[in-house]
Amino acid sequence: AIGLTSFFRGATVKPILLMRHKLQYVPVALVVRLIGALPRPLARGWGILLGGAVYHLHRRLRRVGMRNLELAFPAKSTKERRRILRGVYVSLGRLLGEACLFPSYTRENASRVAVYQGFENFEAAEKRGKGVLFLTGHFGGWEIGSFFHSLQGHPMKMVVRPLDNPYVDALVARYRGLHGNQMLGKDEFARGLLAAMRNNETVGVLMDTNMTPPQGVFVNFFGVPACTASGVARVALHTGAAVVPAFTIWDPVLRKYRVEFDPAVDLVRTGDHDADAITNTALFNKIIEDHVRRYPDQWLWVHRRWKTRPPGEPPLY
């Protein structure tokens, strides 16, 4: 009887969930298409306007952002933190406006949106022949960088978590993959990364999100222990892949994005694989932190980065 009840409850819930997903998808798809039909300055302007609306309407995200800024910048005033947080929504809105225009990008017109800086660092890493791991995060125009790179003839794989709404997820994946980029789900993270490195491919990994053990290890981020994915360090140590810091930064002078590649990271190798994975993961966090410190209004402060705590420590949110 219990089994039959569960079956019929599931049979009822699934259509309701699908209908909810469709109802959520329709306004998203409409906004994407409407903004995508505008000239670039207007598309960017409407994206920034929507970002500002979310800032004012979404109180919970504002609280998370202010708490994160308090943890990272305890010496800054509330006014300074609030200014940074408002800038984050401008950055996100700008990214939204540009991403809606992805179908209109070509190799010929892409330079109006972004330019390379340090491309020779990527070339040198690729020539090693053991694969390239882009060390990056939810920073600036992260979607722009991977898309621009594919437009220039360098499609890559990206480790992503599928969105909860399958219709929105399919839309986002289609836009991301217009020029050959492929998604790697977190379920196939290890296997997909190893195969890509064997084929000397490039994989982008957003390493700035909260994790849970055993996938994550505790290393400092802004001086606070943060549970951080150690997979990039472990794969790089195992395969010899080059780890290249890659960040897409909005340049207010150029009025476009800079897709920046730094030289490949010199990994610590002592022979103790587990210890080296933790040491290098801490090094990766420091690289991300340095970029965030330089451009604090371009990082995703509204994510609960320090949600998972070491055993015995109280929650921070």
C-alpha positions in Angstrom: 0.0 0.0 0.0 2.8 2.4 0.9 4.5 1.6 -2.4 1.4 2.3 -4.4 0.8 5.6 -2.5 4.4 6.7 -3.3 4.0 5.7 -6.9 0.8 7.7 -7.5 2.2 10.6 -5.5 5.3 10.6 -7.7 3.1 10.3 -10.8 1.2 13.4 -9.7 4.2 15.5 -8.7 6.2 15.0 -11.8 3.7 16.7 -14.2 3.2 19.5 -11.7 7.0 20.0 -11.5 7.3 19.9 -15.3 4.6 22.5 -15.6 6.3 24.7 -13.1 9.6 24.4 -15.0 7.8 25.4 -18.2 6.2 28.4 -16.6 9.6 29.5 -15.2 11.2 28.9 -18.6 8.8 31.1 -20.6 9.7 34.5 -19.1 13.4 33.6 -19.1 13.4 32.7 -22.7 11.3 35.8 -23.5 13.8 38.1 -21.8 16.8 36.4 -23.4 15.2 36.8 -26.9 14.1 40.4 -26.3 17.5 41.5 -25.0 19.2 39.6 -27.7 17.3 41.5 -30.4 18.6 44.9 -29.1 21.7 46.7 -30.2 24.7 46.0 -27.9 24.6 49.2 -25.9 20.8 48.8 -25.2 21.2 45.1 -24.4 23.9 45.9 -21.9 21.8 48.7 -20.5 18.7 46.6 -20.0 20.8 43.8 -18.4 22.3 46.3 -15.9 18.8 47.6 -15.2 17.5 44.1 -14.5 20.6 43.5 -12.3 19.7 46.6 -10.3 16.1 45.4 -9.9 17.3 42.1 -8.5 19.7 43.9 -6.1 16.8 45.9 -4.6 14.2 43.1 -4.6 16.2 40.1 -3.4 16.9 40.8 0.3 18.3 37.4 1.1 21.0 37.6 -1.6 21.9 41.1 -0.3 22.3 39.7 3.2 24.6 36.9 1.9 26.7 39.4 -0.1 27.1 41.8 2.8 28.0 38.9 5.1 30.7 37.7 2.7 32.1 41.2 2.3 32.2 41.5 6.1 34.2 38.3 6.3 36.6 39.2 3.5 37.0 42.9 4.2 36.5 43.5 7.9 38.3 46.8 7.8 35.9 48.3 5.1 32.9 50.3 6.2 29.3 49.2 5.6 29.0 52.0 2.9 32.1 50.6 1.1 30.8 47.1 1.2 27.4 48.2 -0.1 29.0 50.0 -3.0 31.0 46.9 -3.9 27.8 44.8 -3.8 25.9 47.2 -6.0 28.8 46.9 -8.5 28.4 43.1 -8.5 24.8 43.5 -9.8 26.0 45.9 -12.5 28.6 43.3 -13.5 26.0 40.5 -13.5 23.6 42.6 -15.5 26.2 43.5 -18.0 27.1 39.8 -18.4 23.4 39.0 -18.9 23.1 41.6 -21.7 26.2 40.3 -23.5 25.3 36.6 -23.1 21.9 37.2 -24.7 23.7 38.4 -27.8 25.8 35.2 -28.2 24.0 34.1 -31.4 25.0 37.4 -33.1 28.7 37.0 -32.2 31.1 36.0 -35.0 34.9 35.8 -35.2 34.8 39.0 -37.2 32.9 41.1 -34.7 33.9 39.5 -31.4 36.7 42.0 -30.9 34.0 44.6 -30.1 33.1 42.5 -27.0 36.4 41.1 -25.8 40.2 41.1 -26.4 42.9 38.7 -25.4 45.7 39.5 -22.9 48.4 37.0 -22.3 47.3 34.6 -25.1 50.9 33.4 -25.4 50.6 31.9 -21.9 47.7 29.7 -23.2 49.7 28.8 -26.3 52.7 27.8 -24.2 50.6 25.6 -21.9 48.9 23.9 -24.9 52.2 23.1 -26.5 53.2 21.0 -23.4 50.8 18.4 -24.9 49.3 17.2 -21.6 46.1 19.3 -21.5 45.2 22.7 -20.1 43.1 23.4 -17.0 41.8 26.9 -16.8 41.7 28.0 -13.1 38.9 30.5 -12.9 35.8 31.5 -11.0 32.5 33.4 -11.2 34.3 36.6 -12.0 33.6 39.4 -14.4 32.4 38.0 -17.7 33.2 34.3 -17.1 30.6 33.2 -19.7 32.1 35.7 -22.2 35.6 34.4 -21.8 34.8 30.8 -22.6 32.5 31.8 -25.5 35.1 34.3 -27.0 37.8 31.6 -26.8 35.6 29.2 -28.7 34.9 31.8 -31.3 38.6 32.2 -31.9 38.9 28.5 -32.8 39.6 27.1 -29.3 36.5 25.2 -28.1 36.8 23.8 -24.6 35.0 21.7 -22.1 33.5 23.3 -19.0 32.7 21.6 -15.7 29.2 22.8 -14.7 26.4 21.9 -12.4 23.2 21.5 -14.4 20.5 24.1 -13.5 17.5 22.8 -11.6 15.1 23.8 -14.4 15.9 21.5 -17.4 14.4 23.8 -20.0 16.5 26.8 -18.8 19.5 24.5 -18.6 19.1 23.4 -22.2 18.8 27.0 -23.3 22.0 28.0 -21.4 23.9 24.9 -22.8 22.8 25.8 -26.3 24.1 29.3 -26.0 27.4 28.2 -24.4 27.9 25.5 -27.1 27.2 27.6 -30.2 30.9 27.3 -31.3 31.9 24.0 -30.0 32.1 24.3 -26.2 31.0 21.2 -24.4 29.6 20.8 -20.8 31.0 18.3 -18.3 28.5 17.5 -15.6 29.9 17.2 -12.1 28.9 13.5 -12.1 31.5 12.9 -14.8 34.0 15.4 -13.5 37.0 13.0 -12.8 36.5 10.7 -15.8 35.9 13.6 -18.2 38.9 15.6 -16.9 41.3 12.7 -17.3 40.1 11.9 -20.8 40.4 15.6 -21.8 43.9 15.8 -20.5 44.9 12.7 -22.4 43.6 14.3 -25.6 45.5 17.6 -24.8 42.2 19.4 -24.6 41.3 22.5 -22.5 38.8 22.4 -19.6 37.6 25.4 -17.6 36.8 24.8 -13.9 35.0 27.4 -11.7 36.8 26.8 -8.5 35.2 29.4 -6.3 32.1 27.6 -5.0 31.4 26.0 -1.7 32.1 22.3 -1.6 31.6 19.5 1.0 34.1 16.7 2.0 35.5 14.5 0.6 35.4 16.4 -2.7 36.4 19.6 -0.9 39.3 20.4 1.4 39.6 23.3 3.8 42.1 25.9 2.7 42.0 29.7 3.4 40.1 32.1 1.2 40.5 35.7 2.5 41.9 34.2 5.6 38.8 32.1 6.4 38.9 28.3 5.9 36.8 27.5 2.8 35.8 24.1 1.6 37.3 24.0 -1.9 37.4 21.4 -4.7 40.7 19.6 -4.8 40.0 17.8 -8.0 41.9 20.3 -10.2 45.1 19.9 -8.2 44.8 16.1 -8.1 44.2 15.8 -11.9 47.1 18.2 -12.6 49.5 16.3 -10.3 48.4 13.0 -11.9 48.5 14.0 -15.5 51.1 16.8 -15.7 48.4 19.2 -17.2 49.1 22.9 -17.2 47.0 24.9 -14.8 46.5 28.4 -16.3 44.8 31.2 -14.4 42.1 32.6 -16.8 39.9 35.5 -15.9 37.6 37.7 -18.0 37.7 41.2 -16.7 35.5 44.1 -17.6 37.7 47.1 -18.6 35.8 50.4 -18.2 38.4 52.2 -20.3 38.2 49.8 -23.3 34.5 49.3 -22.7 34.9 45.6 -23.4 36.2 42.5 -21.6 39.9 41.4 -21.3 40.3 37.6 -21.5 43.4 37.3 -19.5 45.7 34.2 -19.3 48.5 34.2 -16.7 51.5 31.9 -17.0 50.9 28.3 -15.9 51.1 27.7 -12.2 54.3 26.1 -10.8 52.8 23.2 -8.9 54.2 22.0 -5.5 55.4 18.4 -5.8 56.9 16.8 -2.7 55.8 13.2 -3.5 53.1 13.2 -0.9 50.1 13.3 -3.3 47.4 14.2 -0.7 49.5 16.9 1.0 50.4 18.3 -2.4 46.8 18.4 -3.5 45.9 20.5 -0.4 48.9 22.8 -0.8 48.2 23.5 -4.5 44.5 24.0 -3.8 45.4 26.6 -1.3 47.7 28.2 -4.0 44.8 28.2 -6.4 42.5 29.9 -3.9 45.2 32.6 -3.3 45.3 33.3 -7.1 41.5 33.7 -7.2 41.6 35.9 -4.1 44.3 38.2 -5.6 42.0 38.8 -8.6 39.0 39.4 -6.4 41.0 41.9 -4.3 41.9 43.8 -7.4 38.4 43.9 -8.8 36.0 43.3 -5.9 32.9 44.4 -7.7 33.3 41.7 -10.3 33.1 38.6 -8.1 29.9 36.7 -7.2 29.7 37.7 -3.5 26.1 36.5 -3.3 27.2 32.8 -3.1 27.6 31.3 0.4 31.2 30.6 -0.2 31.9 29.7 3.5 28.8 27.6 4.1 30.6 24.3 4.9 32.6 24.7 8.1 35.4 22.6 9.6 34.2 20.1 12.3 33.2 21.9 15.5 33.0 25.4 13.9 29.7 27.4 14.1 27.9 28.4 10.9 28.8 31.8 9.4 25.4 32.5 7.8 
